[in-house]
């Protein structure tokens, strides 16, 4: 069909008649002027793609009618301009593509049809670990060890970059995916195939939303959905509600962007924004730099929204120039945005669009804070940290409790480290990490940390040598301006040497703690603390031995490292006492905003960005030296423990199989609220007593060679065994934390994988019971793939986080949701029953279905296939099966 909106196409510049754009201002429709800016991006994409795929004129009309239809579960397609991936999710995506090529060939199709149509950038940032720290050669030694561990994975990715078109690899050591996207990859406006149009992106990492801070609409999707997008399939989405978040006032002088985002995170969790867009507006936005906005947008998954959008304004345009983008292209970007009414003036309230709901935050009310000890939304003012932690010590086991007996609150354990005697207690800091693109992308907080370190060293303060300190910048630009501004040496003197360019401690790649420290923690059953400038602090994520983990700004990370404990009131107690006996308080060394701005204006300049990024794809000699095969079909190595052809497509035929009723399913696990994807599919260390460890040892590997679960996502045999293997898993069938469950036919307590294997061998289907926010956290597709391989046919939960529900759909696992007002408790479910889930012949989105128990009880639940397209995927057994059939036929 021809595009019915061709009448609104015109050249952006009469001198370049071939460069055109869809001039939305010519729609002559008052509805457009009232649309949230984020919805305008969806509208433009629908109009531009109106003659392709599933996009129809009616979809465009629905988007224009957003205000009327936003509550009615109206389905619209969306084709993003780009896809980004990191290596933990990128490796399984390339594995799937390689296996899909094999499957298409078996079905008689052309295997090379399995090839990205939508451009994709894969940034390798998740593999490097903090094995070495507090030494000048930490960076080189960690990078060398990264290549030693991951050579096979990297060779496979290099094969993928050659075998598939439209896939670019950003080599290890370049930085963190979202910071590289912000500083280099993002266009804001695309100039492609003769058209200008808004940049947009989906990524296989939940923090893809960071780019929303620059005015590029983006969000995280599961790897399975991203693969379909790369192959040209639009995203099928319910037109979202848009919450307007109005920012007023100015931040106080001591407040950082980290404090603001932790405040926003707690606020929006209370408001409830799961499945919604959040769009920021109001005069307070103009007070925030792009780095500040990116920090706030980065933690969008932590407050549960789909996107956290800051429309483009003049500050955004200035950032493009500051980061070394081509000035002529930047001016075209501005001209285009002005022409289509997408350039925002946050001080002009007449531009404020309609929103579903408006909430406000006065930036002046924000105070310095941290979040923890187990969830990002649990904000604590710095002034209350000592009292809050001590309350948590004795509180009942939960998100804000460790259930330590009162007589043990002041336990002290003595230990020796490198010939010196030290003491550990509850609240002792053992990890202090300046990490994550959430904060290292922001020059103001990074330079603030550097200036604080300088003042601390000059005041005679030090950090205890057993504390694992580290600095892992999100790009080489950070190191450049820290070094040029003269603060890098002071950070090093406090132990914060650069240890690598990657996610590191933020994703659990924190490396080992000293053995004597671990022994002391274990001996005293201590609640030891990690303090990090990251975005997540779920149990078991940062390190197995840090039961309490707090998110904090980079300057506060250093402050708590110097103090050595979280049990300190900075206003009343000194950070330390120097050699002269003088008490040094935090206020004595905290840099002013003016000090930071002077240094930032002098040293964060366009030339730095140009110099770093012009050689980003070629600077890594180890990557350049890798030898990868050139075949279009991958030759699988049966001896590999990293890369394995997955069983997802075994026995796949062109004919569809009718979905069947799930009969007499056992409950594999029964959970409470906030079970995260870290609980379902951990990314960190492989415990030596785990099913995955037993498998790897059976293949001849030693524990030193295990690497991490995240690095082995290309091998389904490891990942299936790693499913529900988190040591902090709380299963209602077991009276203690751990990755075990009850095998009901025998009554035995087994590792989850071993129990699932027993059920599978006996032909018994499985389900999982859960509470609210099931699947919160990372976008990892293995949190759906793993349960699928264990034989889980459905999950019954009170609510789902958006990406995980989508991943379950993508794997053909049925997401069921209790009816409003009902849960396992109100229905009297113990999880020891057997469940028959009635699947009707005719299905429709979000229909109620019947569930029968072997006790005779019957109840109903909502089948959370939210769109007709998702039902199509279900009938195909998952989205990848659908794409294979589509390509093969």
N, C-alpha and C positions, 0 to 999 in steps of 0.2 A: 504494500500500500504506500501511497505517497504521503508525505508529512502534511497534515492539514494546517500547520502553523507556519508554512513557508512564507506567508505574507509579512511576518514580523522579522524576517532576516534582512540585515543590512550591513554594509561595511562599517567597521569601527572608525576607519580613517579613509577618506576619499582617495588618498594617495596610494592606498593598498587595498584595492577593491576585492582582492581574492581572500582577504582576512575578514571573515564575517562573524556575526553573532546574532543570537535571538534576542531582539530588543523587547524585553518583557514590559517595558513602560508603554509599548504600543498595543498592549492587550486592551487598553481603554476600559479597564475593569476596576472599579473601586475596591473590589475584594483584594486585589494584589497589594495595594498600599497598606492594608491592614494585616497582612500575613506576617507572622514572625519571620525574621531573616533566615533562620534555619530552614523553615518550610519553603522559602523562596528558592533555596538550593535544590530541594527535592522537586519543585515545580519546573525549574529550568531543565533538570535532567530528564524529566518526563516529556517535556515538549521536544527537547533535542532528539530523544530516542523514540518519538511517537510512531515511527514507521518500522520499528524493530521489535522482535521478540514479543513479550507480553504487554508492552506498553501501548495503550489505546487512548483515543481522545477522551473517553469516559474517565480514565485515570487522572488526566489533567484536570478535568472538571471537578473531580473529587478533591484534589489538592487545593484548587481555588476555593472550594467550599469547606475548607478546613474547619472554620469556626463552627459550622453546622454539624459536620459529620465526625468530629474528633472523638466523640464518645461512643461511636457506633461500630467499632471494630471493622472499619473500612480498609480493605486490603489494597495496597498500591505497590508497584514494582519500583525498584531503585537500582540504577546502574552507576556505581562509583567510578571515578576516573582512574583510580589506582588501587593496588593492593600492596600492603607491606607485611613482611614476615620476619620473625627472629628465628634463630637456628633450632631452638627446642621445639617450636611448632613447624618450622620450615622443613626439617629433616623428614618428619612423618608425612608432610604434604608431598614432598618429592618422592618418597617411598610409595605413597598412594598413586601418584601420577605414573610412576614406573610400572606398578602392578596393574593400573588401569590400561596402560598400553598393551600389556600382555593379555588382559581380558578381552579388549576390543579385537585383538588379532585372533584370539580363539573363537570369537563370535563371527568372524569373517569380515570385520571392518578394517579400516585403515588406522593403524596404531598412532600415526603422526597427527591424527585429529585431536588426540589428547595433547593439547599444547596451549599455554596461556594466550588468550586473546587480549585480556585486560593486562596492562603492564604491571609487573611485580618487582619489588625490590626486597631482597632478603639480607638483613644485617646480622652478622654473626657476633652476638654479644652475650649469650647465656652460658658459654662453655668455660670461661676463665674463672678460677677459684682463688681465694686468698690463702694459698699454701705458704707463702713467704710474706712477711711484713717487717716493719721496723729495720729495714736495711736498704742501702742505696741501690742495690741491684734487684730489689723485690720485683719490679716490673718485668725485667728480662727473665728472671727465673720462673715467674708465674706464666709468662707467655710461652716459654720453652716447654714447660710442663703441660700447658694447654694443648700444644701441638703433639706432644708425645702421647697424650691420652686420646686425642680426638682426630688423629691423622686419617683414620678410615672414614669417619663422618665427613671430614672436610673434603676428602677426595670424592666422596659421593656427591656432595653439594657442588663441587666443581664440575663433575660430570653433568649434573642437572643444568648448570648454567650454560653448558655447551649443547646438550641434547634438546633443550627446550628454548624456543624463541621468547622474547619479551620478558626474560627473567634475568635480573642483574643481581650479582652477589657483592655485598660490601664486606671485605675480608675482616678477619679477627683483628682486634687492636685498634679499630677505627672509632669506636664509641658505642653508645647505647642507641638502639633503634629510634626511639622517640625524639631524642635530642638531635640525632643526625637528620631525622625527618624535619624537625623544626628549623635547624640551622642551614640545611642544604637541599634536601629532597623536595620539600613542599614548594609548590608554584604559586598558590593562592588563586591564580587564574591560569587555566590551561590554554596553550596556543598549539592546537593540533588539528591536522586534517582540514586546514582552512577555516577553523572556527576558534573563537574565544569562548570559554565557558568556565564556570567556577570549578576550582580544584575540589576534589572530595576523595575520601579514602576509607577503606575498611582494612583492618589488620588482624593478624592472628595473635594479638596480644591485647588484653583488656584495656591497657593504658594508652592505646592508640588515640584516645580522646584528647591527649595532650595537645594535639595539633589544632583542636578547636580554639585554643587560646590565640591562634594566629588568624582565625577566621576561615579555616579550612574545615568543613564539616566532615567529621570522621568518628568512627567508633570501632570497638572490638567485636569480632565475630569468631566463632569456632573455626578451627582449621578445616573442618569438613565443608562448611559453608563457604569459606574463602576459596577453597579449591574450585567449587562450582562457579563462583564469581570470576575467577581467573579464566575459566573455560567459556565465559560469555554469558552465564546464567544471571539474570537480575536477582537481587535480593527481594524476596517477598516479605513485606512488612505491613503491619497494621499502622495506619496513619496515627502518629503519636500525639498525645497531649503535650503542650509546651508550657512549662512553668516559668514565668518571668521572675528572675531573681534580681531585685533592684538594690544596687549598691549606692550608699549615701556616705557623705563625710570623707574624712581623711584618716589614715592609720596613725596611731600614736608613734612617737619617735623610736621607741624600742621594739616595735612590733615588726615581724618579718612576714614574708608571703607564706611561710610554713604555718605560722600562727593563724593566718587568715584561712588557709585551706582546711586546717583541722577544725576550725570553728564552723566553716561552711559544711564540712562533712557531717558533723554532729547535727547541725540544724536540719539539713536536707534528709538525713535518715529519719528524723522526727517528723518532717513534713510528709515523707513517703513519695519517692519519685521513681520507683522501679518501673521500667518500661517507658518512661517519659523522656522528652528532651527538656533540658534546662537551658534557658537563654538569658544571659546577663545583660542588664541595661541600667541606666541611671547615671547621674553625674559622678558617682564614685568610681565607675569603670575608668574614666579618664585619668584618675590618679594612679592607675596601675600600669606598670610596664608590660610588654608582651611576655617577658619572663615570669612576671607575677601571675598574669592570666594563664600562662601555660601550666604553672604549678597548680592552680585551682582546677583547671580542666583535666590535668593528669589524674587526679584522684576521683574523677567521676565514677569509676566502678565502686569505689569505697562508699559513696553515698547512693549508689544503686541506679543512677540514671543511664540512659542509652548514650546521650551526648550532652556536653556542657559547653555551649556555643557562645563565643564572643564575636559578634560581627566585626568585619574589617573597618578600621577607622584610620585616621592619619598617623596614629602611633604605630599601627601595623605596617603601613607603607614605609615609615621611617625605619622600622626594624629590618625590613627587606634590604634597605640600603646599608644599614649598619652591619648586616651579616654578609655583605659582599655580593649581593645579587646584582645582575646587570641593570644599570640605571634606566636604560631605554625601555627594557621590558617591564620594569617596575612602573614607569610612567604609563605604559599601555594598560597595565593592570588597574591603575587608578582610574584611567579614562573609561575603561570597560565598566568598572563597578559604579562609577557615577552615572553612566548611561542607563544601567538597568536598575538603579535605585537600591544598590546594595552597599554603598559606602555610608557608614554610620557616623553621626555626630551625637555622642552620648550626652552632651549638654543640651541638646535640642529635644525637648520632650514631645514636640509635635511629630517626631519620627517614631515615637514609641508605638509598637504594633499592639494588636490584641493578643492576650495570652489566656490560657485555660485558667490560670490562677497566678496571683502575684504575691510573693513574699519579699521581705526586706531585711537588709542587714546594714546597720550603721557601722562603718569601718572603725570609727573612733571607739567603739565599745569592745573591740578585739583586744585581748591581753595575751602576753607570752604564754604559750601552753605546749603540752606534749599530748600524746594519745597512747593509751595502753591500760593494762599490761598485755591484753590479748586481742584487742580489736581496734581498727583505725577510728571508729566512730566514738570511742570512749575517751573524749577530750578531758584533760585535767589541766587547770591553770598551774603554771610553774610554782606559784606561791602555795599551792595546795598539794604538791607532789609528795612531799614527805608524809604528810598525814594520810593521804589517799593510799599510798603503798602500804603503810602500816595497818590500815583498815583492811586492805585486800589480803594481807597475810593471814588473818584469822577468820575471814569471811568464808562462807560455804563454797566448796569447789564450784567454779563457774567462770563466767567472763570477767568478773571482778572479785575472784576469790581463790585462795590456795589451800584453805583449811589446815593451816599450821597451828598446832596446839599452842595456847598462850605461853606455856612454860618454855617453849622452844623459840620464841620470837627473837631472843637475843643470843642465840647460838653463835659461837665463834669457833672457827676451825683454823688452826695454824698450819702453815705449809712452807716448804722451801722452794724457791725458784732461782735458778742460776746462782746458788750459793748464798742467797739472802733469805731471811725469814720474813714472812708476811702473814696476814690474817684475812680470812673471808668471812662474811656474814650474810644474812638475808639482805638483799638489796645491793650487794656489791656489784659494781660494773665490771664485767669481764670482756665485753665486746663494745667497742665504740667505733662506728663506721660512718664516715662521710661517703654516702653512696647514693645511687639512683638518679635517674634523669629528673625525677620530681623536683629535686633541689639543685643538682649540679649544673642544670641548665640555666640557673639564675645567677648572674654575676654579682648581684647585690648580696646574696647570702653567702656565696663562696668567698668573695672579698671580705665580707664581714667576718667570716671564720678565720681568714688569713690575718686580718688586723687584730682580732682577739688573740690569736696565737702569738703574734708579735709582742703584744702588750704583756701576755702571760709570761713569755720567756724573759722579757726585760724586767719583769717583776720578780723573777726567780722561781716561778712555778714549774712543776714537772708532772708527768704522768707515770704512774707506777708501771714497771717494766712488764709485768705479767698480763696487763690489759691488752687485748688484741685490737690495736688501732689500725685503721686503714683509710686510704683516700682513693676512691675509684671514680674518676671523672667520666662524664657522659660523652665527652669529645676531647680531642687534642687541643681545642681552643682554650679550654679551661686551664690546662697546664701552662699554656702559652701566657695567658694574662696573669696567672698567679706568679709565674717566674719573673715576668717583665715588671710587675709591680713590687717585687722584692719581698713577698711574704712567704714564698715557697720554702725557704730555708727554715723559717720559724715553725711552719707546720711539720717539717721533717724532725726538728728538734723535739717536738712533742709526740713523735711516733707516727704522724700522719703522712708517711711517704706515699707516693703514687704506686699502687699495687697492680693496676690494670685498668683497661678501658672497657668496662662492661658492667653488667648488673650486679654481679658478685654477691655481697652480703644481703642485698635487698631481696634476692630470690633464694637465699639459703646456701649460696656458694661461699660461705664464710670460712671454710677450711677448718682444720683442727685447732682446738684449744690446747695449751700446754698440758701434758699428762698430770703434772702435780696440781694444776688448777681443777681439772676434771675430778681427780681423786678427792680433793677437798670438798667440792660441791657434792659429790656422791656420799662421802663420809658423813657430812652434816645434813644431808637431804635439803640443801640450801636452795632458796629461790634466788638464783643468780640472774643478773640483768644484762640485756643487750640494749644499747641506745644507738639508733641509726636514723639517718636522714632519708629514710625510704618511705614507701607508701603502704606497706602491709606488715602486720606483726602477729599473724595468726599463730596459734600454738604449734610448736614443732617446725615452724617454717625457717626461722632465722638460724637456730642451732639447737640440737637436741638437749644441750645442757643449760640453755637460758630459758627458764620457765616464764620469766617476765621480760617483755620487750616493748620499748617505748619509741614512738616516732617523734622526732624533734628536728629543729632547724640545725644546720651545720654548726653555727656558733654554740648552741646548747649541747651538741654532741661533744664538743671539745670541753665545755665547762663541766659536764658530768664525768668525762674521762679524768680531768684534773682532780675533781672531788673524790673519784673512786667509788662513789655510792650514790644511789638514788635517794637515800634517806638524808637529805640535806635541805634546809630552808635557806635559800640564797640570800634572802633579805636579812637574816639574823646570824647566819653562820658563815665563816670565811671559806673560800675555795681551798685555801691552804695557807701555810706559814712559810715564808721564805727563809733563806740562810741567816738573815739578820734578825729573825724572830718577829718580823712584821706580818700581821694578818692581812691577807689580800682577799677582798670581796669581789664578787662578780661585777658589781657596778663600777669597780675601779678599772676594769679592763674591757668593758663592753664598748665597742666603737659607736659613735653617733652616726645617724643617717647621713649627715653632711660629710663626715669623713669618708664614708663608703662611696658616696656619689662623686666626690672629687677624684678618687682613685679610679672609679669605673669610667668616668668620662675621659680620663687620660689614657687608660690602657686597654679598654675594650673597643677595638677599632676594626673597620672593614678589612684591612690588610691581613689581619690574623686569620679571619675566616677564609679568605681567598687562598692564603698560603697552605692552610691545613687541608682544605677540601679539594684543591686542584689535583692533589696526588693521592687521594683517599683510596682509589681502586688499585693502585700499583705500588704503594709504599711498603707493603708487607712482603719481605723477601721469602719468608717461609711459605706463604701462600703461593707466591709466584712459582716456587720450585715444585709444587705438588704436581704429580703426573696423574691425570685422570683419563679413563677410557673415552673413546669418541663415538661408540656405538649408539644408535638411537634407542635400541632396546637394552635395558640394563642386564648384565650377566650377574645373577645372584650368586654369592659365595656361600655354600652351605655351612662353612666353618665360622662364618662371621657371627659375632655376638652383638654387633651394633646395627647391621643392616640386614633385614630379612623380609622376604616377600610375605605380606600379610594374608590371612585366610579370608578376608572379608568378601572376596569375589569367587571363592571356590564354589563350583557347581552352579554358577549364575547362568541363566538362560534368557533368551529374548522374551519368553512368555512370562507374564506376571502371575504371581501366586496370590490367591485370595487370602487376606488376613484371617486368622482363625482365633476363636475364643481361647483364652489362656486358662487351662484347667488345673485345679488343685495345686496352685503354686505355693511353695514354701517361702517364708520371709527370711532372706539371707541376713539382713541387718535391720535394726530398729534404732532410729536416731531422734534426737531432739532438734532444737533450732540451730541455725547458722552453721550447718555442715558445709565446709568450703571445698573447693576443688583441690586444695592442698591435702585435705583429709581423704578425698576420694582417690587422687592420683598424685602422690607426693613427688616433688622434683629433686629433693636433696639426697643425702647419703643413703646408701643401701645397707641396712643393718645386717650384721654378720649372721644373725640367726633367722633371717627372713626366707620365704620361699624363693625370692629372686636370687638371694645369695647362694642358696643350695643349688639352684639351676646353673649359675655362673661357675661355681666350684666344680660342678659335674662336667663343665666344658673346659676345665683345666685352668681356670683363672684363680689368682690369689686375691684376698681382700684388698690389697693395694691397687689391684687392677680393676676393681668394680666400677670406679668412676661414680656417676650419680644416675638416679632415675631419669632426670631430664635429658642427660646425654644419650640415653639408651632408648629414646622414643621411636627409633627406627626399627626396633625389634619387639614384635608383639609378645614373644615368649617371656621376655623380661617384664614388659609392661602389664601383662595380664596378672603376673605374680606380684607386681607392685601395687595393684589396685586395692584400695582400702588398707594399705600397709603403713599408714602414718602411726607413729608410736603414741600420739596423743588422741587417737580415735576413741570416742566414747560411744559404745554400743550398749543399749539398754538391756541386752541379754547377758552382759558380763558385768561383774561388780567392780571392775577396775579398768583404767585406761589401757588400750593396747589393740593391735590389729587382729583380734580374734573374734570368733562367734560360736554359737551352739549349732551343731549338726543335729537337728531334731530327731531324725529317725533312730540315731544311735545314742543321743544324749551327750556325745563327746564335745569338749571344747577344742576347737581346731583353729589354725590360721585361716583367715578368710578364704584365701585361694584354695587351700586343701579342702575346706568344707564345700566350696562351690564345685570342685572337681568330683567330689562324692555324689553331690546332687545330679551333676551332669551325666555321670556314668549310669545312674539309676533312671535317667530320663525325666527328672523332675524340673519343671520351670521354676524360676525364682523372681521375687520382687523385693523392693526395698521400701521401708516406711520411713518417713522423715517429717520434720516440723517446718518452721518458717525459714525462708531464705536459703533453701537447699541449692547448693552449687554456687555459693557466693565466691568471689575471688577471681582467680586467673581464668583466662579463656580456654585453657588447655582441653583439646579435643579428647585426650586419653581419659578424661574423667567420664566420658560417654563410651568411648571405644572399649575401655577396660571392663566396665560392668557388662557390656554387650558380650564380650568374650567369656565372661564368667557365667553367662546364661541368664542374666537379668533381663526379663521381658518388659517390666514396667516399674516405675517409681510412683509411689503415692505420697504426696507431700502437701503441706498447708500452703506453701508458695514457693516459687522458683526465682532465682536470679536469671535475668534475660538470656545471657549467652549460653548458660548451661542447659536451659530448656531447649534452645535451638540446637545444641549439640546432640541432645538425646533424640530429638526429631530426626536429625541428620543420620543417626545410626539405626533408626527404626525402633528405638526403645520408647515405649508409650509413657509420656508424662501425664500422670493423673493428679488431680487436685481435689481436695475435700471441698464439699459445698460450703458456702459462707456460713460461719458460725459453728462448723463441725471440725473435729479433729479426732485423733486416735483415742484420746481420753473420753471425749463426749460420746463416742460410739462404742466405748468399752473394748477397744482392740488391744490385745496383748502382743500381737506379732507371732504368737504360737499357733494361730489358726492356719488353715489352708484356704487359699483365695482362688475363686473362679471369676475371671473378668470377662464379661459378655461383650463380644465385639459384633455389633450389628452388621448386616450386609451393606446397608446404605449409611455412610458416614457423612457428617457435616461438621464444620469448625465449631469447637467448644461445645460439643453436645454432651449431655449427661448420659452416662452408661451405668449399667447395673453390675454390682459386685456381690457374689454369694460366698459365704463362709461355710466350712464344713460343720460349723456349730448350728447351722440353720438360719443364722442372721443374714439379712440382705440390706444393703445400703447403696447409695448412688454417689458417683464422683464425676467431675468434669474431665473430659478427655482434652488435654491442652494442645491439640493441633489447632492453631489459631487462624490459619488461612487455608483456602482450597489448595494452594500450591503445597503446603506442608502435608496435606492429606495425600496428594499425588506422590510425594516422597515416601510416605508411609506404605502406600500400596506397592511401591517399588522395593521396599525393604531398606530404604535409606536414600539419601541424596546422591551418593556416589554411584549406587546401582542405577539410579535414574539417568545420570549423565552417561554411564557406559552404554546403556540401552539406546540412548539418544544418539550417541556417536556411532554406535555399531550399525544402527538402522539407517 
